[in-house]
Amino acid sequence: MPPGSGPGIARRAVAAVIAGLLGVVLAWAVLDLPSGVGPLAGPVRAGAADAGASNPVTAVLLAFRAYDTWLEVVVVLAAVIGVLAVARTRELTARTPPPADPLLTWMTGIVAPLTVLVGGFLLWLGTSAPGGAFQAGAVLGAGALLVWLSGRRSVTALRAPAMATLLALGAAAFLALGAVPLIAGAAMLDIPEDIATELIIAVEAAVTVSVAVSLAVLVIATRAGDGDGGDDA
């Protein structure tokens, strides 16, 4: 690097001090966490069974504060819409995958099926242990990106209607989950106890698909020089 083209020693020292102080603050916050369970742990565990999930985290996310989780899914969808708008495209069919690498292609043939198995396991695990849609979607999205990086089409093979459907599937499932009880005269997102588990798994599956496609689309759409610079209308 030519002299004067990078940050000076003083700027690096200041950045190192700030990073160190931030690390100390974060470590102190973690070490200062209460050692016992909080006052809400008991009520949450007691109400988890009625919410259709034996895991209290899932019960909180999809029953006690389902509005927040719904908005998180909508935020992910809005982020993808924003990125596609900036890229001036509605689909990624013109994005050319990177040149195939023999080693990466061989590894993808082993790892990609495993991401499907692990993603499905995390989705199912979410009803009874830590896991769920966002974790499963992240794993599946990574698998889709790995397939694309190995020279295959992956999500770029989706035309605009199919991609839009998969991206909006999670938010639409939450909307249906909230609207159906409302139409029946109950409160919004008031899930019937007798079918709560089945409904939670169905919504989690829809969110998993949307998160996986969203993460893959976000990465691929922001890559420069992949052969698409305009509208695909």
Secondary structure, DSSP 8 states (H G I E B T S, - for coil): --TTSS--HHHHHHHHHHHHHHHHHHHHHHHTS-SS--TTHHHHHHHHTTTT-SSHHHHIIIIITHHHHHHHHHHHHHHHHHHHHHTT-S--TT-------HHHHHHHHHHHHHHHHHHHHHHHHTTTSS--HHHHHHHHHHHHHHHHHTT--GGGG--HHHHHHHHHHHHHHHHHHHHHHHHTTS-TT---GGGHHHHHHHHHHHHHHHHHHHHHHHHHHT-TTSS--S---
